[in-house]
Amino acid sequence: MSLQPQDDSYSDIILASIKSPSFWSIILGAAGIFSVVLGGSINLAFDGLKDLSLWVLMAGAGLIFLALVLSPRTIAIFLAGRKGRYGVNVAIMTVAFFVILLIANFLMYQNPNRIDVTATRIFTLSEQTYRILDNLGKDGRSIHAYAFFVSSASSDGERQMAEDLLNEFDRRSENFDFSFVDPELNRSEALKYNVTTYPSIVFEADDGKFEGVALIAEQDFVTGILIATGTEQKTIYYLTGHGETSVSRDPMTGAIGLEGLDLAIEGMQRDNYRVMPLNLKQFEEVPSDAAVLIIAGPKDNKDLDDDELTAILKYTQGGGRIFMLLDPDPPEKFNGLAALYGVAISGEHVVDAVSNVSGQMLTPMIQKANGQFTTSVSASGLTIADDVSVMILPDSAAILSPAAEEFALREHINFTPLSMTTPASWLTSEPDDVAYSPDKQQGPFPVGAVVEASGMYTDLGPTHQLAKFVIFSDSDFATNKYFASMDNSDVFLNSINWLADDFELISIRPKLLPYRELVVNSRERDFIKWSSWTLPPTFMLFMSFVVWWRRR
């Protein structure tokens, strides 16, 4: 019974507070400030909730206004008091924080420079992509990409990857933009672009021409842009019928062999080339639409016949472009074809004691850091190796040529070594005998070269249209086994680009997204599991004990 008066007094106080305008003024003011902070946070954090954030901000402003109308004197007294001053300070600091955050976001948005710290720089567009995007605006062309994705949880990862990549394209070029389309909600748009499988990305030029790709990869996006903008699709032929390196893909399983040319062909196709085999016994001549003829690793026992040699010479005399990958001691007539223009492949193997792969001296490593590449700085117009750093040439030979003085007498032929071994290299006729001896010819040796000729070496002047050759004394570097090693793929594709006069494509290609897998046995797995569960808590308990012991 003695508690009843106290209960009544509490009830009276509560009722009096509820009836007081001052009480509601403080409540509305606090709610208004909270709403303003919440609305600003939503606006900053969620692009898709801009409308909601505006309504929350307006509601907060309205609540603050009502608080002032109900009891301006209470608000003034509250703000002038100690708690009010603390509250005002907190509010000012909160507003200042968001203002700083807004300014920082604005500055970062205006400045697109970022740092990619991944091991293979997978979040940075390649130089090739930059050049193609930069060229979009030069002739007034523009591209709009339509990303067709079905709204489902299973496609969220792919959608995010596509959006990240498209955002990078959009940031680079003002002439590129994109939008996402749900083909289930907008069926007519999907039918317009012949999209039947999802996800798909369609690149449409401003003239209405479009190209669709199904893979979410930078190089495939570049290919879509090239085709949509009407970039000419040139034809590359690779010679067959003499044991050359060729396609090895199994039509049933899709598996490829180590000695095939499949990855190189796929790389050329991504550069918007049409790649076709060529058997001269069947066609009897090199087709007139051949932008480049590839001769990759013919075998010793399968040489050219006279008619085939004549067909190739007719092609070169008409201004043809040949990419020759000849192994040590190549077939006689293939080597003779190069010799007609002043160069030949030796029958001996190159041994490099300084720059090689893991002590394998028969596998020279060509490094820009050692000055082993010729770039456009020292040879005007020769941009093949400008952006590459390292390549390897397993079991290569030396490219032999007359002295520079001899070539100087023939102004219709220009010979330029493209890649060289180090001075600590020599030739050996026996791959099992790599030891140096004074009787062995010492380097450096060219293992890659470029020849530009408007006549043969025996001619006294120009006799035909300007022909171009890129010659390497090894074909293995272009095979599936070594194509992705170091910068081998870029050297191969840059050579094709240079021969085909597609200089804007010469660059470092986009990196593949690496898949890194940690393989452990059961003991290692248990150690990782239990150590992650027990060590952090144990360490924290130990530190807590140390702190308690020092303070007690």
C-alpha positions as CSV (number, residue, x, y, z in Angstrom):
1,M,0.0,0.0,0.0
2,S,2.9,2.3,0.7
3,L,4.0,2.1,-3.0
4,Q,0.7,3.4,-4.4
5,P,1.4,7.2,-4.0
6,Q,4.8,6.7,-5.6
7,D,3.2,4.8,-8.5
8,D,0.6,7.6,-8.8
9,S,3.4,10.2,-8.9
10,Y,5.2,8.3,-11.7
11,S,1.9,8.1,-13.6
12,D,1.3,11.8,-13.1
13,I,4.8,12.6,-14.3
14,I,4.4,10.4,-17.4
15,L,1.0,11.9,-18.2
16,A,2.3,15.5,-17.7
17,S,5.3,14.8,-20.0
18,I,3.0,13.4,-22.7
19,K,0.8,16.4,-22.5
20,S,3.8,18.8,-22.6
21,P,4.7,20.3,-26.0
22,S,8.3,20.5,-24.9
23,F,8.5,16.7,-24.6
24,W,7.1,16.1,-28.1
25,S,9.3,18.9,-29.4
26,I,12.4,17.1,-28.2
27,I,11.1,13.7,-29.5
28,L,10.3,15.1,-32.9
29,G,13.6,17.0,-33.1
30,A,15.6,13.8,-32.3
31,A,13.6,11.8,-34.8
32,G,14.1,14.5,-37.4
33,I,17.8,14.6,-37.0
34,F,18.0,10.8,-37.1
35,S,15.9,10.8,-40.3
36,V,18.1,13.4,-42.0
37,V,21.2,11.3,-41.1
38,L,19.5,8.1,-42.3
39,G,18.3,9.6,-45.6
40,G,21.8,11.0,-46.3
41,S,23.3,7.6,-45.6
42,I,20.9,5.8,-48.0
43,N,21.6,8.4,-50.7
44,L,25.3,7.7,-50.4
45,A,25.2,4.0,-50.1
46,F,22.4,2.8,-52.5
47,D,22.1,4.2,-56.0
48,G,18.8,2.4,-56.5
49,L,17.1,4.0,-53.5
50,K,17.6,7.7,-54.4
51,D,13.8,8.3,-54.3
52,L,13.4,6.6,-50.9
53,S,16.3,8.7,-49.5
54,L,14.7,11.9,-50.7
55,W,11.4,11.0,-48.9
56,V,13.3,10.2,-45.7
57,L,15.2,13.5,-45.9
58,M,12.0,15.4,-46.4
59,A,10.3,13.6,-43.5
60,G,13.3,14.5,-41.3
61,A,13.2,18.1,-42.3
62,G,9.4,18.1,-41.6
63,L,9.9,16.6,-38.1
64,I,12.6,19.2,-37.2
65,F,10.2,22.0,-38.4
66,L,7.4,20.6,-36.2
67,A,9.7,20.4,-33.2
68,L,10.6,24.1,-33.7
69,V,6.9,25.1,-34.1
70,L,5.7,23.1,-31.0
71,S,8.3,24.6,-28.5
72,P,11.0,26.8,-29.9
73,R,11.9,27.9,-26.3
74,T,12.5,24.3,-25.2
75,I,14.7,23.6,-28.2
76,A,16.7,26.8,-27.5
77,I,17.1,25.8,-23.8
78,F,18.1,22.3,-24.8
79,L,20.6,23.5,-27.3
80,A,22.1,26.0,-24.8
81,G,22.4,23.3,-22.0
82,R,25.3,21.0,-21.5
83,K,23.5,18.0,-23.2
84,G,22.4,20.3,-26.0
85,R,25.9,21.5,-26.6
86,Y,27.2,17.9,-26.7
87,G,24.4,17.0,-29.1
88,V,25.1,20.0,-31.3
89,N,28.8,19.0,-31.4
90,V,27.9,15.5,-32.3
91,A,25.5,16.7,-35.0
92,I,28.1,19.1,-36.4
93,M,30.8,16.3,-36.4
94,T,28.3,13.9,-38.1
95,V,27.4,16.5,-40.8
96,A,31.1,17.3,-41.3
97,F,31.9,13.6,-41.7
98,F,29.3,13.2,-44.4
99,V,30.4,16.4,-46.1
100,I,34.0,15.1,-46.2
101,L,32.7,11.7,-47.5
102,L,30.7,13.5,-50.2
103,I,33.7,15.6,-51.3
104,A,36.0,12.5,-51.3
105,N,33.5,10.5,-53.4
106,F,33.2,13.4,-55.8
107,L,36.9,13.8,-56.2
108,M,37.4,10.0,-56.7
109,Y,34.5,10.0,-59.2
110,Q,36.1,12.9,-61.2
111,N,39.5,11.2,-61.1
112,P,39.4,7.7,-62.7
113,N,42.9,6.7,-61.7
114,R,43.0,3.7,-59.5
115,I,45.6,1.2,-58.4
116,D,45.2,-2.5,-59.3
117,V,47.2,-4.5,-56.8
118,T,46.3,-8.0,-58.1
119,A,49.1,-10.3,-59.1
120,T,48.1,-10.3,-62.8
121,R,46.4,-6.9,-62.9
122,I,43.1,-8.6,-63.9
123,F,41.1,-5.5,-63.0
124,T,43.0,-3.3,-65.5
125,L,42.1,-3.1,-69.1
126,S,44.9,-4.0,-71.6
127,E,46.7,-1.5,-73.8
128,Q,45.0,-3.1,-76.8
129,T,41.5,-2.4,-75.3
130,Y,42.5,1.2,-74.5
131,R,43.6,1.8,-78.1
132,I,40.4,0.4,-79.6
133,L,38.2,2.4,-77.2
134,D,40.2,5.5,-77.9
135,N,39.7,5.0,-81.6
136,L,36.0,4.9,-81.3
137,G,35.7,8.7,-81.2
138,K,38.1,9.4,-84.0
139,D,35.7,8.8,-86.9
140,G,32.5,9.6,-84.9
141,R,31.6,6.0,-84.1
142,S,30.0,5.0,-80.9
143,I,29.0,1.7,-79.2
144,H,26.1,0.8,-77.0
145,A,26.2,-2.5,-75.2
146,Y,23.1,-4.4,-74.2
147,A,23.7,-6.9,-71.4
148,F,20.9,-9.6,-71.4
149,F,20.7,-11.2,-68.0
150,V,17.8,-13.0,-66.4
151,S,17.1,-11.8,-62.8
152,S,18.0,-14.8,-60.6
153,A,20.4,-15.4,-57.8
154,S,22.4,-17.9,-59.9
155,S,23.4,-15.2,-62.4
156,D,24.4,-12.5,-59.8
157,G,28.1,-13.4,-60.0
158,E,28.2,-13.3,-63.8
159,R,26.2,-10.1,-63.8
160,Q,28.6,-8.4,-61.4
161,M,31.6,-9.5,-63.6
162,A,29.9,-8.1,-66.7
163,E,28.9,-4.9,-65.0
164,D,32.5,-4.3,-63.7
165,L,34.0,-4.9,-67.1
166,L,31.4,-2.7,-68.9
167,N,32.0,0.0,-66.3
168,E,35.7,0.0,-67.2
169,F,34.9,0.3,-70.9
170,D,32.5,3.2,-70.1
171,R,35.0,5.0,-67.9
172,R,37.6,4.9,-70.7
173,S,35.5,6.1,-73.6
174,E,32.8,8.8,-73.9
175,N,31.6,6.9,-77.0
176,F,30.7,3.7,-75.2
177,D,27.8,3.2,-72.9
178,F,25.7,0.2,-71.8
179,S,22.5,-0.9,-70.2
180,F,21.1,-4.2,-68.7
181,V,18.0,-5.8,-70.2
182,D,16.0,-8.6,-68.7
183,P,15.0,-10.8,-71.7
184,E,12.0,-12.3,-69.8
185,L,10.5,-8.9,-69.1
186,N,11.6,-7.3,-72.4
187,R,11.2,-10.2,-74.9
188,S,11.0,-8.0,-78.0
189,E,14.4,-6.4,-77.3
190,A,16.0,-9.9,-77.1
191,L,14.3,-11.0,-80.4
192,K,15.5,-7.7,-82.0
193,Y,19.1,-8.8,-81.4
194,N,18.6,-12.5,-82.0
195,V,19.4,-13.3,-78.4
196,T,18.3,-16.8,-77.5
197,T,20.8,-17.8,-74.8
198,Y,21.5,-15.9,-71.6
199,P,23.7,-14.2,-70.5
200,S,24.6,-12.5,-73.7
201,I,26.2,-9.1,-74.4
202,V,25.3,-7.4,-77.7
203,F,27.4,-4.5,-79.0
204,E,25.6,-2.2,-81.4
205,A,27.2,0.6,-83.4
206,D,25.4,3.8,-84.2
207,D,24.8,2.6,-87.8
208,G,22.7,-0.3,-86.4
209,K,25.2,-3.1,-87.0
210,F,25.6,-5.3,-84.0
211,E,27.5,-8.3,-82.7
212,G,26.7,-10.6,-79.8
213,V,29.1,-12.5,-77.5
214,A,28.3,-15.1,-74.9
215,L,31.5,-15.1,-72.9
216,I,32.1,-12.4,-70.2
217,A,35.8,-11.7,-71.1
218,E,37.6,-8.6,-72.1
219,Q,39.0,-10.0,-75.3
220,D,35.5,-11.2,-76.4
221,F,34.1,-7.7,-75.7
222,V,36.9,-6.2,-77.9
223,T,36.1,-8.7,-80.7
224,G,32.4,-7.7,-80.4
225,I,33.3,-4.0,-80.7
226,L,35.6,-4.6,-83.7
227,I,32.9,-6.5,-85.6
228,A,30.1,-4.1,-84.7
229,T,32.1,-1.1,-85.9
230,G,32.7,-2.8,-89.2
231,T,36.4,-3.4,-88.8
232,E,37.5,-5.4,-91.8
233,Q,37.9,-9.1,-91.1
234,K,41.1,-10.2,-92.8
235,T,42.0,-13.8,-93.6
236,I,45.0,-15.6,-92.2
237,Y,46.1,-18.8,-93.8
238,Y,48.3,-21.4,-92.2
239,L,50.1,-23.9,-94.5
240,T,49.5,-27.6,-94.2
241,G,50.6,-30.7,-95.9
242,H,54.3,-30.7,-94.8
243,G,54.0,-31.8,-91.2
244,E,53.4,-28.2,-90.0
245,T,52.0,-27.5,-86.5
246,S,48.3,-27.3,-87.0
247,V,44.9,-27.9,-85.2
248,S,45.0,-30.6,-82.6
249,R,41.5,-30.2,-81.0
250,D,39.6,-33.5,-80.6
251,P,36.1,-32.9,-82.2
252,M,34.5,-35.2,-79.7
253,T,36.0,-34.2,-76.4
254,G,37.3,-30.7,-77.3
255,A,40.6,-31.5,-75.8
256,I,43.8,-30.0,-77.4
257,G,47.2,-31.5,-77.7
258,L,50.4,-29.8,-76.5
259,E,51.9,-29.6,-80.0
260,G,48.9,-28.0,-81.6
261,L,48.4,-24.4,-82.8
262,D,44.9,-24.2,-81.4
263,L,45.5,-21.4,-78.8
264,A,47.3,-19.3,-81.4
265,I,44.4,-19.7,-83.8
266,E,41.9,-18.7,-81.1
267,G,44.0,-15.7,-80.3
268,M,44.0,-14.6,-84.0
269,Q,40.2,-15.1,-84.1
270,R,39.8,-12.9,-81.0
271,D,41.8,-10.2,-82.9
272,N,39.0,-10.4,-85.5
273,Y,40.8,-12.5,-88.1
274,R,39.4,-15.3,-90.1
275,V,41.8,-18.2,-89.8
276,M,41.9,-20.9,-92.5
277,P,44.1,-23.9,-93.4
278,L,45.8,-23.9,-96.8
279,N,47.0,-27.0,-98.7
280,L,48.8,-25.8,-101.9
281,K,48.5,-29.2,-103.4
282,Q,44.7,-28.7,-103.4
283,F,44.5,-24.9,-104.2
284,E,47.7,-24.6,-106.2
285,E,48.1,-20.9,-105.3
286,V,47.9,-18.7,-102.2
287,P,44.4,-17.1,-102.2
288,S,44.3,-13.4,-103.2
289,D,42.6,-12.5,-99.9
290,A,45.5,-13.8,-97.8
291,A,46.5,-11.1,-95.4
292,V,49.3,-13.3,-93.9
293,L,50.6,-16.8,-94.7
294,I,51.8,-18.7,-91.6
295,I,54.5,-21.5,-92.1
296,A,54.8,-23.2,-88.7
297,G,57.4,-26.0,-88.2
298,P,57.4,-28.1,-91.4
299,K,59.2,-31.4,-90.9
300,D,62.4,-32.6,-92.5
301,N,60.9,-35.3,-94.6
302,K,58.1,-33.2,-96.1
303,D,59.5,-30.5,-98.2
304,L,57.9,-28.2,-100.7
305,D,57.6,-29.3,-104.3
306,D,58.4,-27.0,-107.1
307,D,54.8,-26.0,-107.8
308,E,54.2,-25.1,-104.2
309,L,57.4,-23.1,-104.0
310,T,56.4,-21.3,-107.2
311,A,53.0,-20.5,-105.7
312,I,54.5,-19.0,-102.5
313,L,57.0,-17.0,-104.6
314,K,54.2,-15.6,-106.7
315,Y,52.5,-14.5,-103.5
316,T,55.6,-12.8,-102.1
317,Q,56.3,-11.0,-105.4
318,G,52.7,-9.7,-105.2
319,G,53.5,-8.0,-101.9
320,G,52.7,-11.0,-99.7
321,R,53.2,-11.3,-95.9
322,I,54.8,-14.4,-94.5
323,F,55.2,-15.5,-90.9
324,M,57.9,-18.3,-90.9
325,L,58.5,-20.4,-87.8
326,L,61.3,-22.8,-88.8
327,D,63.0,-25.2,-86.4
328,P,66.7,-26.0,-86.5
329,D,67.8,-27.6,-89.8
330,P,64.4,-27.0,-91.6
331,P,63.5,-28.7,-94.9
332,E,65.7,-27.5,-97.8
333,K,63.2,-25.6,-99.9
334,F,61.6,-23.9,-96.9
335,N,65.0,-22.7,-95.9
336,G,65.8,-21.8,-99.5
337,L,62.7,-19.6,-99.6
338,A,64.1,-17.5,-96.8
339,A,67.6,-17.6,-98.3
340,L,66.2,-16.0,-101.5
341,Y,65.8,-12.9,-99.3
342,G,69.2,-13.2,-97.6
343,V,68.5,-15.2,-94.4
344,A,68.6,-18.8,-93.4
345,I,68.1,-21.0,-90.4
346,S,71.1,-22.9,-89.1
347,G,71.3,-26.6,-88.6
348,E,72.7,-26.2,-85.1
349,H,71.0,-25.5,-81.8
350,V,71.4,-22.3,-79.8
351,V,72.9,-22.7,-76.3
352,D,72.5,-19.7,-74.0
353,A,74.4,-19.9,-70.7
354,V,73.1,-16.7,-69.2
355,S,69.5,-16.0,-70.2
356,N,67.6,-19.3,-70.2
357,V,64.7,-21.1,-68.5
358,S,65.7,-22.8,-65.2
359,G,69.1,-23.8,-66.3
360,Q,67.8,-25.4,-69.6
361,M,70.4,-23.8,-71.8
362,L,68.7,-25.0,-75.0
363,T,65.7,-22.9,-74.1
364,P,66.9,-19.2,-74.5
365,M,64.9,-16.6,-72.7
366,I,64.7,-13.3,-74.6
367,Q,64.4,-10.3,-72.1
368,K,63.8,-6.7,-72.8
369,A,65.7,-5.9,-69.6
370,N,68.8,-7.4,-71.2
371,G,68.3,-5.4,-74.4
372,Q,67.6,-8.5,-76.4
373,F,64.5,-7.1,-78.3
374,T,64.5,-4.6,-81.1
375,T,61.8,-2.0,-80.6
376,S,60.5,1.0,-82.5
377,V,63.0,3.2,-80.6
378,S,65.9,1.7,-82.5
379,A,64.0,0.5,-85.7
380,S,61.3,3.0,-86.8
381,G,58.0,1.3,-87.4
382,L,59.0,-2.0,-85.8
383,T,56.5,-2.1,-82.9
384,I,56.2,-5.9,-82.5
385,A,58.3,-6.0,-79.3
386,D,57.5,-2.5,-77.9
387,D,55.2,-3.8,-75.1
388,V,56.6,-7.3,-74.4
389,S,59.1,-8.1,-71.7
390,V,60.1,-11.8,-71.9
391,M,59.6,-14.7,-74.3
392,I,61.1,-18.2,-74.5
393,L,62.2,-20.2,-77.5
394,P,62.6,-23.9,-76.7
395,D,65.2,-25.6,-78.9
396,S,65.9,-22.7,-81.3
397,A,68.5,-22.2,-84.0
398,A,70.4,-19.1,-85.2
399,I,69.1,-17.0,-88.1
400,L,72.1,-16.6,-90.4
401,S,72.5,-13.6,-92.6
402,P,75.3,-11.8,-94.6
403,A,77.2,-9.0,-92.9
404,A,75.3,-5.7,-92.5
405,E,77.6,-4.2,-95.2
406,E,76.3,-6.7,-97.7
407,F,72.7,-5.8,-96.9
408,A,73.6,-2.1,-97.1
409,L,74.5,-2.6,-100.8
410,R,70.9,-3.8,-101.4
411,E,68.6,-0.9,-100.6
412,H,65.6,-3.0,-101.7
413,I,66.1,-5.4,-98.7
414,N,65.9,-4.3,-95.1
415,F,66.9,-6.9,-92.5
416,T,66.3,-6.2,-88.8
417,P,67.1,-8.6,-86.0
418,L,64.0,-8.7,-83.8
419,S,65.3,-10.9,-80.9
420,M,68.8,-11.8,-79.9
421,T,70.5,-14.3,-77.6
422,T,73.1,-13.0,-75.1
423,P,76.9,-12.8,-75.9
424,A,77.3,-15.9,-73.7
425,S,75.7,-18.2,-76.3
426,W,77.0,-20.6,-78.8
427,L,75.9,-23.2,-81.3
428,T,76.0,-27.0,-80.9
429,S,75.2,-29.7,-83.4
430,E,74.4,-32.2,-80.7
431,P,71.6,-31.2,-78.2
432,D,73.2,-33.5,-75.6
433,D,76.4,-31.6,-75.8
434,V,75.7,-28.1,-74.4
435,A,79.2,-27.5,-73.0
436,Y,81.2,-24.7,-74.5
437,S,84.3,-25.3,-76.5
438,P,86.5,-22.8,-78.5
439,D,85.6,-24.5,-81.8
440,K,81.9,-23.7,-81.4
441,Q,80.6,-20.6,-83.0
442,Q,79.9,-17.9,-80.3
443,G,77.0,-15.5,-80.2
444,P,75.0,-13.3,-79.9
445,F,72.7,-14.7,-82.5
446,P,69.4,-13.5,-84.0
447,V,66.6,-15.9,-83.2
448,G,63.8,-13.7,-84.6
449,A,64.1,-11.3,-87.5
450,V,62.1,-9.0,-89.8
451,V,62.8,-8.8,-93.6
452,E,61.2,-6.1,-95.8
453,A,62.0,-6.7,-99.5
454,S,61.0,-5.4,-102.9
455,G,63.3,-7.9,-104.6
456,M,65.4,-11.0,-103.9
457,Y,68.9,-10.9,-102.5
458,T,70.4,-11.7,-105.9
459,D,68.6,-8.7,-107.5
460,L,70.4,-5.4,-108.0
461,G,67.3,-3.4,-107.3
462,P,63.5,-3.6,-106.8
463,T,61.8,-6.2,-108.9
464,H,58.4,-6.7,-107.2
465,Q,56.0,-5.2,-104.7
466,L,57.1,-4.8,-101.1
467,A,56.9,-8.2,-99.3
468,K,57.3,-8.6,-95.5
469,F,58.6,-11.5,-93.5
470,V,58.7,-12.2,-89.8
471,I,61.0,-15.2,-89.1
472,F,61.7,-17.1,-85.9
473,S,64.1,-20.0,-85.6
474,D,61.7,-22.0,-83.5
475,S,58.1,-23.1,-83.9
476,D,57.6,-24.5,-80.4
477,F,56.9,-21.1,-78.7
478,A,53.6,-20.8,-80.7
479,T,52.3,-24.3,-79.7
480,N,49.7,-24.9,-77.1
481,K,52.4,-26.0,-74.6
482,Y,54.3,-22.7,-74.7
483,F,51.8,-20.2,-76.2
484,A,50.7,-18.8,-72.8
485,S,54.2,-18.8,-71.3
486,M,55.7,-15.4,-70.6
487,D,54.9,-13.0,-73.5
488,N,55.0,-15.7,-76.2
489,S,51.3,-15.1,-77.2
490,D,51.8,-11.4,-77.5
491,V,54.9,-11.8,-79.7
492,F,53.1,-14.2,-82.0
493,L,49.9,-12.1,-82.3
494,N,51.8,-8.8,-82.5
495,S,53.8,-10.3,-85.4
496,I,50.5,-11.2,-87.2
497,N,49.2,-7.6,-86.5
498,W,52.3,-6.0,-87.9
499,L,52.3,-8.2,-91.0
500,A,48.6,-7.5,-91.6
501,D,49.1,-3.7,-91.1
502,D,46.8,-3.7,-88.0
503,F,49.2,-1.6,-86.0
504,E,46.5,-0.5,-83.5
505,L,46.1,-4.1,-82.3
506,I,49.8,-4.5,-81.4
507,S,50.0,-4.6,-77.6
508,I,49.7,-6.8,-74.6
509,R,46.5,-8.8,-74.6
510,P,44.0,-9.0,-71.8
511,K,45.0,-11.3,-68.9
512,L,43.0,-14.4,-68.2
513,L,41.2,-14.5,-64.9
514,P,43.5,-16.8,-62.8
515,Y,42.0,-19.7,-60.9
516,R,44.1,-20.3,-57.9
517,E,43.4,-23.5,-56.0
518,L,44.9,-24.5,-52.7
519,V,45.6,-28.3,-52.7
520,V,46.2,-29.7,-49.2
521,N,46.2,-33.2,-47.6
522,S,44.1,-34.1,-44.7
523,R,46.8,-33.2,-42.1
524,E,47.3,-29.8,-43.6
525,R,43.5,-29.3,-43.8
526,D,43.1,-30.1,-40.1
527,F,45.9,-27.8,-39.2
528,I,44.3,-24.9,-41.1
529,K,40.9,-25.6,-39.6
530,W,41.9,-26.0,-36.0
531,S,44.5,-23.2,-36.0
532,S,42.0,-20.7,-37.4
533,W,39.5,-21.8,-34.7
534,T,41.8,-21.9,-31.7
535,L,44.8,-19.5,-32.3
536,P,42.9,-16.2,-32.5
537,P,40.8,-16.7,-29.4
538,T,43.8,-18.0,-27.5
539,F,45.9,-15.1,-28.5
540,M,43.1,-12.6,-27.4
541,L,42.8,-14.4,-24.0
542,F,46.5,-14.2,-23.5
543,M,46.6,-10.5,-24.3
544,S,43.7,-9.9,-22.0
545,F,45.5,-11.7,-19.2
546,V,48.6,-9.6,-19.8
547,V,46.6,-6.4,-19.6
548,W,44.8,-7.5,-16.5
549,W,48.0,-8.5,-14.8
550,R,49.7,-5.2,-15.5
551,R,46.7,-3.2,-14.2
552,R,45.8,-5.1,-11.1
